[in-house]
Amino acid sequence: MMMSALWVVLMLLGVTPWRSIHCLEVKQEKRLLVAMTLVPHAGSTGAVCLDGSPPAYHLHEGLGSGARNWLLQFEGGGWCNDVASCAARSKTRRGSTRYMNKLEVFSGILSNDSTANPDFYDWNRVKLRYCDGASFGGDSEFLNSTTALYFRGQRIWKAIVLDLLPKGLIQADKVLLSGCSAGGLATFLHCDDLTRFVPETATVKCISDAGFFLDVRDVSGQYTIRSFFSSLVSLQVRFLLLFVLSLTFRFAKLDVVPQGVQKNLNPNCTSSYGLFAYQCFFPQHALSYIRTPYFILNSAYDVYQFHHIFVPPSADPRGRWYSCKLNPMACSPIQIAILQGFRNEMLEALESFEGSQNGGLFINSCFTHCQSELQEAWFGPSSPRLHNKTIAEVVGDWYFGRGMAKEVDCPYPCDSTCDDLIPSNQGREVPSTTPLRICTIGCPLFVICLLLPLMII
């Protein structure tokens, strides 16, 4: 009787008992979990997260022919641009290792499965955890009677690299610096810098995934993202101003080291932009000054930029873009035309890069954000393709010099290999209630899977 009831429940859930158990086993086999490593003694050099906690990374060691090759992957996760947002961030996994998962899933470009990641599966693969709020770019701090914030991304980057050197990075033959979203932007900041840590004979290249953030007007005509990045870069300059005011008006005790993100931007770029040096935080302005071979992986309709840069909430107070954001098929012809304009701006910003000899491109027309760490997008039967080549194949061809490595997709909706479902939480932190919602189906199923063999016996 009990077995019959269980069977009915499973059938209502759309699975059969043996299939659910098999799927569970397969998922466990494919899931590579890598433990966190805290950087020892990082605090002594000031290399700390926003809240003062030590920085961290996850390392899965290479083997065989890949044992002397290294892939470093910057974690992404947005930015903060003022004291209030950075203070809030310092109490989350985006600003403190205290709140981070101690195990990270490695998939896509980080996978150790040769069938899922044919070119880099046996390399030493490292994920650098993100906790400074400025794409590993700042070097300053904010201290007053109630708040302590440490903007030490530059020091975190150096501390992690120095910790990896004796673990084999100092003897590297091949190195690939990568990153997703804000981590993708971090590769623009640190690509050339990496070359000074590794042997001169090493092949060093960099790839940005969904990190080519455009310096572009939003649909209301405002430079929303320019204003945001400007305040992010000049954050410490404002601290210096507050310091002067505090001495004059006795507002609060404040101790500031006035070194900011701008100090760590490409000096050739900042000297060219003068008073507008903060614009070198934008990849499109910094790219031409990078000397290390570079690959740009991006959607021409990047969902994060679509939602937060091109059509931010401030530019759409009446919610006319709401349905279009949820599903591109719900966009009106006018909205599609506007989105094509955004795509054109991206291609125009990349026009000079297309002619570079050492550069690589994969610009598809999928409504998505970050594709290298997502196995279904990176390399698989249903992965997006350009000229019948997956992202992994084009990136591999570029890194190893095997062939054509510049692919630009036709405009939406021509690409039939794209999965254009846009998650409602795309570009935001997943609500804390999500695991509970998932568990309403997943947990009972998991329990049933565990009990079933005992009941059959």
Secondary structure, 3 states (H helix, E strand, C coil): CHHHHHHHHHHHCCCCHHHHHHHHHHHHHHCEEEEEEECCCHHHHCCCCCCCCCCEEEEECCCHHHCCEEEEEECCCCCCCCHHHHHHHCCCCCCCHHHCCCEEEECHHHCCCCCCCCCCCCCEEEEECCCCCCCCCCCEEEECCCCEEEECHHHHHHHHHHHHHHHCHHHCCEEEEEEECHHHHHHHHHHHHHCCCCCCCCEEEEEEECCCCCCCCCCCCCCHHHHHHHHHHCHHHHHHHHHHHHHHHCCCCCEECCCCHHHHCCHHHHHHHHHHHHHHHCHHHHHHHCCCCEEEEEECCCHHHHHHHHCCHHHCCCCCCHHHHHCHHHCCHHHHHHHHHHHHHHHHHCHHHHCCCCCEEEEECCCCCCCCCCHHHHCCCCCCCECCECHHHHHHHHHHCCCCCEEECCCCCCCCCCCCCCCCCCCCCCCCCHHHHHHHHHHHHHHHHHHHHHHHC
